[in-house]
Amino acid sequence: MANKEELGQLITLEQGKPLKEVIGEVNYGAAFIEYSAEEAKRVYGDIIPSPLADRRLLVLKQVWNKACW
């Protein structure tokens, strides 16, 4: 990440954390965002016919993290 030093210094000034710790947090946050962005490329689903000619319906298959009781 190109600006991790500048972001680290800013966060250190705002929060008083050590620079080394903050740079680790910046790297972690950047990796999380990159992972999420890459996963967005792989949204699995099906396009199904719509009753309206100018519309499309997309069905996404997702797993929920909630138990059904």
mmCIF file of the N, C-alpha and C atoms, coordinates in Angstrom:
data_MODEL
# 
_entry.id   MODEL 
# 
loop_
_atom_site.group_PDB 
_atom_site.id 
_atom_site.type_symbol 
_atom_site.label_atom_id 
_atom_site.label_alt_id 
_atom_site.label_comp_id 
_atom_site.label_asym_id 
_atom_site.label_entity_id 
_atom_site.label_seq_id 
_atom_site.pdbx_PDB_ins_code 
_atom_site.Cartn_x 
_atom_site.Cartn_y 
_atom_site.Cartn_z 
_atom_site.occupancy 
_atom_site.B_iso_or_equiv 
_atom_site.pdbx_formal_charge 
_atom_site.auth_seq_id 
_atom_site.auth_comp_id 
_atom_site.auth_asym_id 
_atom_site.auth_atom_id 
_atom_site.pdbx_PDB_model_num 
ATOM 1   N N  . MET A 1 1  ? 0.847   -1.176  0.000   1.00 0.00 ? 1  MET A N  1 
ATOM 2   C CA . MET A 1 1  ? 0.000   0.000   0.000   1.00 0.00 ? 1  MET A CA 1 
ATOM 3   C C  . MET A 1 1  ? 0.889   1.235   0.000   1.00 0.00 ? 1  MET A C  1 
ATOM 4   N N  . ALA A 1 2  ? 0.589   2.171   -0.855  1.00 0.00 ? 2  ALA A N  1 
ATOM 5   C CA . ALA A 1 2  ? 1.470   3.314   -1.095  1.00 0.00 ? 2  ALA A CA 1 
ATOM 6   C C  . ALA A 1 2  ? 1.521   4.315   0.064   1.00 0.00 ? 2  ALA A C  1 
ATOM 7   N N  . ASN A 1 3  ? 0.426   4.561   0.722   1.00 0.00 ? 3  ASN A N  1 
ATOM 8   C CA . ASN A 1 3  ? 0.357   5.628   1.725   1.00 0.00 ? 3  ASN A CA 1 
ATOM 9   C C  . ASN A 1 3  ? 0.301   5.132   3.163   1.00 0.00 ? 3  ASN A C  1 
ATOM 10  N N  . LYS A 1 4  ? 0.803   3.945   3.429   1.00 0.00 ? 4  LYS A N  1 
ATOM 11  C CA . LYS A 1 4  ? 0.647   3.396   4.777   1.00 0.00 ? 4  LYS A CA 1 
ATOM 12  C C  . LYS A 1 4  ? 1.411   4.202   5.829   1.00 0.00 ? 4  LYS A C  1 
ATOM 13  N N  . GLU A 1 5  ? 2.563   4.776   5.463   1.00 0.00 ? 5  GLU A N  1 
ATOM 14  C CA . GLU A 1 5  ? 3.316   5.586   6.424   1.00 0.00 ? 5  GLU A CA 1 
ATOM 15  C C  . GLU A 1 5  ? 2.541   6.850   6.807   1.00 0.00 ? 5  GLU A C  1 
ATOM 16  N N  . GLU A 1 6  ? 1.987   7.531   5.794   1.00 0.00 ? 6  GLU A N  1 
ATOM 17  C CA . GLU A 1 6  ? 1.227   8.760   6.067   1.00 0.00 ? 6  GLU A CA 1 
ATOM 18  C C  . GLU A 1 6  ? -0.028  8.460   6.887   1.00 0.00 ? 6  GLU A C  1 
ATOM 19  N N  . LEU A 1 7  ? -0.733  7.379   6.519   1.00 0.00 ? 7  LEU A N  1 
ATOM 20  C CA . LEU A 1 7  ? -1.918  7.002   7.292   1.00 0.00 ? 7  LEU A CA 1 
ATOM 21  C C  . LEU A 1 7  ? -1.529  6.617   8.714   1.00 0.00 ? 7  LEU A C  1 
ATOM 22  N N  . GLY A 1 8  ? -0.414  5.914   8.842   1.00 0.00 ? 8  GLY A N  1 
ATOM 23  C CA . GLY A 1 8  ? 0.069   5.525   10.172  1.00 0.00 ? 8  GLY A CA 1 
ATOM 24  C C  . GLY A 1 8  ? 0.387   6.723   11.038  1.00 0.00 ? 8  GLY A C  1 
ATOM 25  N N  . GLN A 1 9  ? 1.046   7.720   10.469  1.00 0.00 ? 9  GLN A N  1 
ATOM 26  C CA . GLN A 1 9  ? 1.370   8.926   11.240  1.00 0.00 ? 9  GLN A CA 1 
ATOM 27  C C  . GLN A 1 9  ? 0.109   9.673   11.654  1.00 0.00 ? 9  GLN A C  1 
ATOM 28  N N  . LEU A 1 10 ? -0.855  9.754   10.765  1.00 0.00 ? 10 LEU A N  1 
ATOM 29  C CA . LEU A 1 10 ? -2.111  10.432  11.082  1.00 0.00 ? 10 LEU A CA 1 
ATOM 30  C C  . LEU A 1 10 ? -2.849  9.730   12.220  1.00 0.00 ? 10 LEU A C  1 
ATOM 31  N N  . ILE A 1 11 ? -2.950  8.416   12.127  1.00 0.00 ? 11 ILE A N  1 
ATOM 32  C CA . ILE A 1 11 ? -3.655  7.660   13.169  1.00 0.00 ? 11 ILE A CA 1 
ATOM 33  C C  . ILE A 1 11 ? -2.899  7.751   14.493  1.00 0.00 ? 11 ILE A C  1 
ATOM 34  N N  . THR A 1 12 ? -1.562  7.736   14.435  1.00 0.00 ? 12 THR A N  1 
ATOM 35  C CA . THR A 1 12 ? -0.759  7.866   15.652  1.00 0.00 ? 12 THR A CA 1 
ATOM 36  C C  . THR A 1 12 ? -1.029  9.211   16.323  1.00 0.00 ? 12 THR A C  1 
ATOM 37  N N  . LEU A 1 13 ? -1.104  10.273  15.538  1.00 0.00 ? 13 LEU A N  1 
ATOM 38  C CA . LEU A 1 13 ? -1.395  11.596  16.101  1.00 0.00 ? 13 LEU A CA 1 
ATOM 39  C C  . LEU A 1 13 ? -2.799  11.654  16.704  1.00 0.00 ? 13 LEU A C  1 
ATOM 40  N N  . GLU A 1 14 ? -3.754  11.010  16.049  1.00 0.00 ? 14 GLU A N  1 
ATOM 41  C CA . GLU A 1 14 ? -5.141  11.057  16.524  1.00 0.00 ? 14 GLU A CA 1 
ATOM 42  C C  . GLU A 1 14 ? -5.372  10.183  17.754  1.00 0.00 ? 14 GLU A C  1 
ATOM 43  N N  . GLN A 1 15 ? -4.754  8.982   17.770  1.00 0.00 ? 15 GLN A N  1 
ATOM 44  C CA . GLN A 1 15 ? -5.084  8.005   18.801  1.00 0.00 ? 15 GLN A CA 1 
ATOM 45  C C  . GLN A 1 15 ? -3.962  7.755   19.799  1.00 0.00 ? 15 GLN A C  1 
ATOM 46  N N  . GLY A 1 16 ? -2.756  8.197   19.496  1.00 0.00 ? 16 GLY A N  1 
ATOM 47  C CA . GLY A 1 16 ? -1.641  8.008   20.405  1.00 0.00 ? 16 GLY A CA 1 
ATOM 48  C C  . GLY A 1 16 ? -1.067  6.599   20.435  1.00 0.00 ? 16 GLY A C  1 
ATOM 49  N N  . LYS A 1 17 ? -1.408  5.788   19.449  1.00 0.00 ? 17 LYS A N  1 
ATOM 50  C CA . LYS A 1 17 ? -0.884  4.425   19.396  1.00 0.00 ? 17 LYS A CA 1 
ATOM 51  C C  . LYS A 1 17 ? 0.523   4.447   18.812  1.00 0.00 ? 17 LYS A C  1 
ATOM 52  N N  . PRO A 1 18 ? 1.327   3.420   19.110  1.00 0.00 ? 18 PRO A N  1 
ATOM 53  C CA . PRO A 1 18 ? 2.655   3.340   18.486  1.00 0.00 ? 18 PRO A CA 1 
ATOM 54  C C  . PRO A 1 18 ? 2.557   3.168   16.973  1.00 0.00 ? 18 PRO A C  1 
ATOM 55  N N  . LEU A 1 19 ? 3.489   3.788   16.256  1.00 0.00 ? 19 LEU A N  1 
ATOM 56  C CA . LEU A 1 19 ? 3.456   3.779   14.792  1.00 0.00 ? 19 LEU A CA 1 
ATOM 57  C C  . LEU A 1 19 ? 3.504   2.367   14.230  1.00 0.00 ? 19 LEU A C  1 
ATOM 58  N N  . LYS A 1 20 ? 4.327   1.502   14.792  1.00 0.00 ? 20 LYS A N  1 
ATOM 59  C CA . LYS A 1 20 ? 4.445   0.134   14.282  1.00 0.00 ? 20 LYS A CA 1 
ATOM 60  C C  . LYS A 1 20 ? 3.106   -0.609  14.392  1.00 0.00 ? 20 LYS A C  1 
ATOM 61  N N  . GLU A 1 21 ? 2.407   -0.422  15.502  1.00 0.00 ? 21 GLU A N  1 
ATOM 62  C CA . GLU A 1 21 ? 1.099   -1.067  15.702  1.00 0.00 ? 21 GLU A CA 1 
ATOM 63  C C  . GLU A 1 21 ? 0.078   -0.539  14.700  1.00 0.00 ? 21 GLU A C  1 
ATOM 64  N N  . VAL A 1 22 ? 0.099   0.759   14.487  1.00 0.00 ? 22 VAL A N  1 
ATOM 65  C CA . VAL A 1 22 ? -0.873  1.386   13.576  1.00 0.00 ? 22 VAL A CA 1 
ATOM 66  C C  . VAL A 1 22 ? -0.636  0.950   12.133  1.00 0.00 ? 22 VAL A C  1 
ATOM 67  N N  . ILE A 1 23 ? 0.615   0.835   11.730  1.00 0.00 ? 23 ILE A N  1 
ATOM 68  C CA . ILE A 1 23 ? 0.906   0.393   10.363  1.00 0.00 ? 23 ILE A CA 1 
ATOM 69  C C  . ILE A 1 23 ? 0.402   -1.036  10.167  1.00 0.00 ? 23 ILE A C  1 
ATOM 70  N N  . GLY A 1 24 ? 0.497   -1.861  11.203  1.00 0.00 ? 24 GLY A N  1 
ATOM 71  C CA . GLY A 1 24 ? -0.078  -3.204  11.133  1.00 0.00 ? 24 GLY A CA 1 
ATOM 72  C C  . GLY A 1 24 ? -1.581  -3.153  10.941  1.00 0.00 ? 24 GLY A C  1 
ATOM 73  N N  . GLU A 1 25 ? -2.238  -2.233  11.639  1.00 0.00 ? 25 GLU A N  1 
ATOM 74  C CA . GLU A 1 25 ? -3.692  -2.079  11.492  1.00 0.00 ? 25 GLU A CA 1 
ATOM 75  C C  . GLU A 1 25 ? -4.053  -1.592  10.088  1.00 0.00 ? 25 GLU A C  1 
ATOM 76  N N  . VAL A 1 26 ? -3.254  -0.674  9.552   1.00 0.00 ? 26 VAL A N  1 
ATOM 77  C CA . VAL A 1 26 ? -3.500  -0.167  8.188   1.00 0.00 ? 26 VAL A CA 1 
ATOM 78  C C  . VAL A 1 26 ? -3.351  -1.303  7.181   1.00 0.00 ? 26 VAL A C  1 
ATOM 79  N N  . ASN A 1 27 ? -2.305  -2.110  7.329   1.00 0.00 ? 27 ASN A N  1 
ATOM 80  C CA . ASN A 1 27 ? -2.106  -3.254  6.427   1.00 0.00 ? 27 ASN A CA 1 
ATOM 81  C C  . ASN A 1 27 ? -3.257  -4.249  6.542   1.00 0.00 ? 27 ASN A C  1 
ATOM 82  N N  . TYR A 1 28 ? -3.712  -4.510  7.762   1.00 0.00 ? 28 TYR A N  1 
ATOM 83  C CA . TYR A 1 28 ? -4.825  -5.436  7.980   1.00 0.00 ? 28 TYR A CA 1 
ATOM 84  C C  . TYR A 1 28 ? -6.097  -4.910  7.309   1.00 0.00 ? 28 TYR A C  1 
ATOM 85  N N  . GLY A 1 29 ? -6.383  -3.629  7.512   1.00 0.00 ? 29 GLY A N  1 
ATOM 86  C CA . GLY A 1 29 ? -7.576  -3.034  6.909   1.00 0.00 ? 29 GLY A CA 1 
ATOM 87  C C  . GLY A 1 29 ? -7.522  -3.060  5.393   1.00 0.00 ? 29 GLY A C  1 
ATOM 88  N N  . ALA A 1 30 ? -6.350  -2.767  4.831   1.00 0.00 ? 30 ALA A N  1 
ATOM 89  C CA . ALA A 1 30 ? -6.195  -2.782  3.375   1.00 0.00 ? 30 ALA A CA 1 
ATOM 90  C C  . ALA A 1 30 ? -6.377  -4.195  2.827   1.00 0.00 ? 30 ALA A C  1 
ATOM 91  N N  . ALA A 1 31 ? -5.841  -5.185  3.544   1.00 0.00 ? 31 ALA A N  1 
ATOM 92  C CA . ALA A 1 31 ? -5.991  -6.577  3.096   1.00 0.00 ? 31 ALA A CA 1 
ATOM 93  C C  . ALA A 1 31 ? -7.454  -7.007  3.151   1.00 0.00 ? 31 ALA A C  1 
ATOM 94  N N  . PHE A 1 32 ? -8.177  -6.579  4.182   1.00 0.00 ? 32 PHE A N  1 
ATOM 95  C CA . PHE A 1 32 ? -9.593  -6.912  4.314   1.00 0.00 ? 32 PHE A CA 1 
ATOM 96  C C  . PHE A 1 32 ? -10.397 -6.309  3.159   1.00 0.00 ? 32 PHE A C  1 
ATOM 97  N N  . ILE A 1 33 ? -10.117 -5.060  2.837   1.00 0.00 ? 33 ILE A N  1 
ATOM 98  C CA . ILE A 1 33 ? -10.829 -4.401  1.733   1.00 0.00 ? 33 ILE A CA 1 
ATOM 99  C C  . ILE A 1 33 ? -10.490 -5.064  0.405   1.00 0.00 ? 33 ILE A C  1 
ATOM 100 N N  . GLU A 1 34 ? -9.211  -5.400  0.201   1.00 0.00 ? 34 GLU A N  1 
ATOM 101 C CA . GLU A 1 34 ? -8.821  -6.058  -1.044  1.00 0.00 ? 34 GLU A CA 1 
ATOM 102 C C  . GLU A 1 34 ? -9.485  -7.423  -1.181  1.00 0.00 ? 34 GLU A C  1 
ATOM 103 N N  . TYR A 1 35 ? -9.535  -8.182  -0.083  1.00 0.00 ? 35 TYR A N  1 
ATOM 104 C CA . TYR A 1 35 ? -10.188 -9.490  -0.104  1.00 0.00 ? 35 TYR A CA 1 
ATOM 105 C C  . TYR A 1 35 ? -11.667 -9.344  -0.479  1.00 0.00 ? 35 TYR A C  1 
ATOM 106 N N  . SER A 1 36 ? -12.358 -8.395  0.154   1.00 0.00 ? 36 SER A N  1 
ATOM 107 C CA . SER A 1 36 ? -13.778 -8.188  -0.124  1.00 0.00 ? 36 SER A CA 1 
ATOM 108 C C  . SER A 1 36 ? -14.004 -7.769  -1.570  1.00 0.00 ? 36 SER A C  1 
ATOM 109 N N  . ALA A 1 37 ? -13.134 -6.902  -2.090  1.00 0.00 ? 37 ALA A N  1 
ATOM 110 C CA . ALA A 1 37 ? -13.272 -6.446  -3.469  1.00 0.00 ? 37 ALA A CA 1 
ATOM 111 C C  . ALA A 1 37 ? -13.058 -7.607  -4.443  1.00 0.00 ? 37 ALA A C  1 
ATOM 112 N N  . GLU A 1 38 ? -12.094 -8.467  -4.154  1.00 0.00 ? 38 GLU A N  1 
ATOM 113 C CA . GLU A 1 38 ? -11.848 -9.610  -5.027  1.00 0.00 ? 38 GLU A CA 1 
ATOM 114 C C  . GLU A 1 38 ? -13.005 -10.603 -4.977  1.00 0.00 ? 38 GLU A C  1 
ATOM 115 N N  . GLU A 1 39 ? -13.600 -10.789 -3.815  1.00 0.00 ? 39 GLU A N  1 
ATOM 116 C CA . GLU A 1 39 ? -14.744 -11.687 -3.697  1.00 0.00 ? 39 GLU A CA 1 
ATOM 117 C C  . GLU A 1 39 ? -15.954 -11.149 -4.450  1.00 0.00 ? 39 GLU A C  1 
ATOM 118 N N  . ALA A 1 40 ? -16.081 -9.839  -4.548  1.00 0.00 ? 40 ALA A N  1 
ATOM 119 C CA . ALA A 1 40 ? -17.207 -9.251  -5.277  1.00 0.00 ? 40 ALA A CA 1 
ATOM 120 C C  . ALA A 1 40 ? -17.174 -9.628  -6.754  1.00 0.00 ? 40 ALA A C  1 
ATOM 121 N N  . LYS A 1 41 ? -15.987 -9.945  -7.265  1.00 0.00 ? 41 LYS A N  1 
ATOM 122 C CA . LYS A 1 41 ? -15.882 -10.380 -8.657  1.00 0.00 ? 41 LYS A CA 1 
ATOM 123 C C  . LYS A 1 41 ? -16.496 -11.760 -8.860  1.00 0.00 ? 41 LYS A C  1 
ATOM 124 N N  . ARG A 1 42 ? -16.628 -12.508 -7.782  1.00 0.00 ? 42 ARG A N  1 
ATOM 125 C CA . ARG A 1 42 ? -17.101 -13.886 -7.883  1.00 0.00 ? 42 ARG A CA 1 
ATOM 126 C C  . ARG A 1 42 ? -18.492 -14.050 -7.257  1.00 0.00 ? 42 ARG A C  1 
ATOM 127 N N  . VAL A 1 43 ? -19.385 -13.157 -7.574  1.00 0.00 ? 43 VAL A N  1 
ATOM 128 C CA . VAL A 1 43 ? -20.757 -13.291 -7.096  1.00 0.00 ? 43 VAL A CA 1 
ATOM 129 C C  . VAL A 1 43 ? -21.433 -14.324 -7.981  1.00 0.00 ? 43 VAL A C  1 
ATOM 130 N N  . TYR A 1 44 ? -21.798 -15.437 -7.386  1.00 0.00 ? 44 TYR A N  1 
ATOM 131 C CA . TYR A 1 44 ? -22.397 -16.525 -8.147  1.00 0.00 ? 44 TYR A CA 1 
ATOM 132 C C  . TYR A 1 44 ? -23.910 -16.379 -8.153  1.00 0.00 ? 44 TYR A C  1 
ATOM 133 N N  . GLY A 1 45 ? -24.489 -16.558 -9.287  1.00 0.00 ? 45 GLY A N  1 
ATOM 134 C CA . GLY A 1 45 ? -25.935 -16.466 -9.388  1.00 0.00 ? 45 GLY A CA 1 
ATOM 135 C C  . GLY A 1 45 ? -26.399 -16.818 -10.786 1.00 0.00 ? 45 GLY A C  1 
ATOM 136 N N  . ASP A 1 46 ? -27.682 -16.754 -10.988 1.00 0.00 ? 46 ASP A N  1 
ATOM 137 C CA . ASP A 1 46 ? -28.280 -17.079 -12.275 1.00 0.00 ? 46 ASP A CA 1 
ATOM 138 C C  . ASP A 1 46 ? -29.156 -15.915 -12.733 1.00 0.00 ? 46 ASP A C  1 
ATOM 139 N N  . ILE A 1 47 ? -29.104 -15.635 -14.029 1.00 0.00 ? 47 ILE A N  1 
ATOM 140 C CA . ILE A 1 47 ? -30.025 -14.669 -14.629 1.00 0.00 ? 47 ILE A CA 1 
ATOM 141 C C  . ILE A 1 47 ? -31.234 -15.456 -15.098 1.00 0.00 ? 47 ILE A C  1 
ATOM 142 N N  . ILE A 1 48 ? -32.410 -15.053 -14.646 1.00 0.00 ? 48 ILE A N  1 
ATOM 143 C CA . ILE A 1 48 ? -33.627 -15.756 -15.037 1.00 0.00 ? 48 ILE A CA 1 
ATOM 144 C C  . ILE A 1 48 ? -34.539 -14.804 -15.818 1.00 0.00 ? 48 ILE A C  1 
ATOM 145 N N  . PRO A 1 49 ? -35.401 -15.337 -16.648 1.00 0.00 ? 49 PRO A N  1 
ATOM 146 C CA . PRO A 1 49 ? -36.281 -14.476 -17.451 1.00 0.00 ? 49 PRO A CA 1 
ATOM 147 C C  . PRO A 1 49 ? -37.197 -13.620 -16.568 1.00 0.00 ? 49 PRO A C  1 
ATOM 148 N N  . SER A 1 50 ? -37.443 -12.426 -17.031 1.00 0.00 ? 50 SER A N  1 
ATOM 149 C CA . SER A 1 50 ? -38.321 -11.501 -16.320 1.00 0.00 ? 50 SER A CA 1 
ATOM 150 C C  . SER A 1 50 ? -39.605 -11.324 -17.117 1.00 0.00 ? 50 SER A C  1 
ATOM 151 N N  . PRO A 1 51 ? -40.705 -11.052 -16.433 1.00 0.00 ? 51 PRO A N  1 
ATOM 152 C CA . PRO A 1 51 ? -41.940 -10.783 -17.169 1.00 0.00 ? 51 PRO A CA 1 
ATOM 153 C C  . PRO A 1 51 ? -41.865 -9.473  -17.965 1.00 0.00 ? 51 PRO A C  1 
ATOM 154 N N  . LEU A 1 52 ? -40.935 -8.572  -17.603 1.00 0.00 ? 52 LEU A N  1 
ATOM 155 C CA . LEU A 1 52 ? -40.762 -7.304  -18.306 1.00 0.00 ? 52 LEU A CA 1 
ATOM 156 C C  . LEU A 1 52 ? -39.553 -7.410  -19.233 1.00 0.00 ? 52 LEU A C  1 
ATOM 157 N N  . ALA A 1 53 ? -39.700 -7.003  -20.470 1.00 0.00 ? 53 ALA A N  1 
ATOM 158 C CA . ALA A 1 53 ? -38.650 -7.178  -21.474 1.00 0.00 ? 53 ALA A CA 1 
ATOM 159 C C  . ALA A 1 53 ? -37.391 -6.364  -21.167 1.00 0.00 ? 53 ALA A C  1 
ATOM 160 N N  . ASP A 1 54 ? -37.538 -5.228  -20.486 1.00 0.00 ? 54 ASP A N  1 
ATOM 161 C CA . ASP A 1 54 ? -36.379 -4.369  -20.242 1.00 0.00 ? 54 ASP A CA 1 
ATOM 162 C C  . ASP A 1 54 ? -35.718 -4.620  -18.881 1.00 0.00 ? 54 ASP A C  1 
ATOM 163 N N  . ARG A 1 55 ? -36.070 -5.713  -18.235 1.00 0.00 ? 55 ARG A N  1 
ATOM 164 C CA . ARG A 1 55 ? -35.519 -6.025  -16.909 1.00 0.00 ? 55 ARG A CA 1 
ATOM 165 C C  . ARG A 1 55 ? -34.896 -7.407  -16.895 1.00 0.00 ? 55 ARG A C  1 
ATOM 166 N N  . ARG A 1 56 ? -33.961 -7.613  -15.963 1.00 0.00 ? 56 ARG A N  1 
ATOM 167 C CA . ARG A 1 56 ? -33.371 -8.931  -15.729 1.00 0.00 ? 56 ARG A CA 1 
ATOM 168 C C  . ARG A 1 56 ? -33.471 -9.237  -14.241 1.00 0.00 ? 56 ARG A C  1 
ATOM 169 N N  . LEU A 1 57 ? -33.598 -10.485 -13.895 1.00 0.00 ? 57 LEU A N  1 
ATOM 170 C CA . LEU A 1 57 ? -33.634 -10.922 -12.503 1.00 0.00 ? 57 LEU A CA 1 
ATOM 171 C C  . LEU A 1 57 ? -32.377 -11.734 -12.221 1.00 0.00 ? 57 LEU A C  1 
ATOM 172 N N  . LEU A 1 58 ? -31.681 -11.389 -11.149 1.00 0.00 ? 58 LEU A N  1 
ATOM 173 C CA . LEU A 1 58 ? -30.483 -12.104 -10.752 1.00 0.00 ? 58 LEU A CA 1 
ATOM 174 C C  . LEU A 1 58 ? -30.749 -12.794 -9.422  1.00 0.00 ? 58 LEU A C  1 
ATOM 175 N N  . VAL A 1 59 ? -30.549 -14.089 -9.387  1.00 0.00 ? 59 VAL A N  1 
ATOM 176 C CA . VAL A 1 59 ? -30.733 -14.863 -8.165  1.00 0.00 ? 59 VAL A CA 1 
ATOM 177 C C  . VAL A 1 59 ? -29.349 -15.174 -7.615  1.00 0.00 ? 59 VAL A C  1 
ATOM 178 N N  . LEU A 1 60 ? -29.069 -14.722 -6.394  1.00 0.00 ? 60 LEU A N  1 
ATOM 179 C CA . LEU A 1 60 ? -27.784 -14.983 -5.746  1.00 0.00 ? 60 LEU A CA 1 
ATOM 180 C C  . LEU A 1 60 ? -27.917 -16.139 -4.776  1.00 0.00 ? 60 LEU A C  1 
ATOM 181 N N  . LYS A 1 61 ? -26.905 -16.976 -4.750  1.00 0.00 ? 61 LYS A N  1 
ATOM 182 C CA . LYS A 1 61 ? -26.867 -18.087 -3.803  1.00 0.00 ? 61 LYS A CA 1 
ATOM 183 C C  . LYS A 1 61 ? -25.892 -17.723 -2.705  1.00 0.00 ? 61 LYS A C  1 
ATOM 184 N N  . GLN A 1 62 ? -26.409 -17.527 -1.483  1.00 0.00 ? 62 GLN A N  1 
ATOM 185 C CA . GLN A 1 62 ? -25.569 -17.126 -0.363  1.00 0.00 ? 62 GLN A CA 1 
ATOM 186 C C  . GLN A 1 62 ? -25.850 -18.010 0.841   1.00 0.00 ? 62 GLN A C  1 
ATOM 187 N N  . VAL A 1 63 ? -24.836 -18.167 1.658   1.00 0.00 ? 63 VAL A N  1 
ATOM 188 C CA . VAL A 1 63 ? -24.977 -18.919 2.905   1.00 0.00 ? 63 VAL A CA 1 
ATOM 189 C C  . VAL A 1 63 ? -25.152 -17.908 4.033   1.00 0.00 ? 63 VAL A C  1 
ATOM 190 N N  . TRP A 1 64 ? -26.110 -18.147 4.871   1.00 0.00 ? 64 TRP A N  1 
ATOM 191 C CA . TRP A 1 64 ? -26.343 -17.281 6.019   1.00 0.00 ? 64 TRP A CA 1 
ATOM 192 C C  . TRP A 1 64 ? -25.548 -17.793 7.201   1.00 0.00 ? 64 TRP A C  1 
ATOM 193 N N  . ASN A 1 65 ? -25.119 -16.908 8.061   1.00 0.00 ? 65 ASN A N  1 
ATOM 194 C CA . ASN A 1 65 ? -24.378 -17.271 9.257   1.00 0.00 ? 65 ASN A CA 1 
ATOM 195 C C  . ASN A 1 65 ? -25.286 -17.392 10.473  1.00 0.00 ? 65 ASN A C  1 
ATOM 196 N N  . LYS A 1 66 ? -26.545 -17.551 10.264  1.00 0.00 ? 66 LYS A N  1 
ATOM 197 C CA . LYS A 1 66 ? -27.493 -17.599 11.365  1.00 0.00 ? 66 LYS A CA 1 
ATOM 198 C C  . LYS A 1 66 ? -28.167 -18.959 11.413  1.00 0.00 ? 66 LYS A C  1 
ATOM 199 N N  . ALA A 1 67 ? -28.253 -19.474 12.594  1.00 0.00 ? 67 ALA A N  1 
ATOM 200 C CA . ALA A 1 67 ? -28.939 -20.756 12.764  1.00 0.00 ? 67 ALA A CA 1 
ATOM 201 C C  . ALA A 1 67 ? -30.452 -20.510 12.783  1.00 0.00 ? 67 ALA A C  1 
ATOM 202 N N  . CYS A 1 68 ? -31.177 -21.377 12.154  1.00 0.00 ? 68 CYS A N  1 
ATOM 203 C CA . CYS A 1 68 ? -32.642 -21.298 12.160  1.00 0.00 ? 68 CYS A CA 1 
ATOM 204 C C  . CYS A 1 68 ? -33.169 -22.172 13.288  1.00 0.00 ? 68 CYS A C  1 
ATOM 205 N N  . TRP A 1 69 ? -33.956 -21.605 14.126  1.00 0.00 ? 69 TRP A N  1 
ATOM 206 C CA . TRP A 1 69 ? -34.471 -22.345 15.282  1.00 0.00 ? 69 TRP A CA 1 
ATOM 207 C C  . TRP A 1 69 ? -35.882 -22.810 15.022  1.00 0.00 ? 69 TRP A C  1 
# 
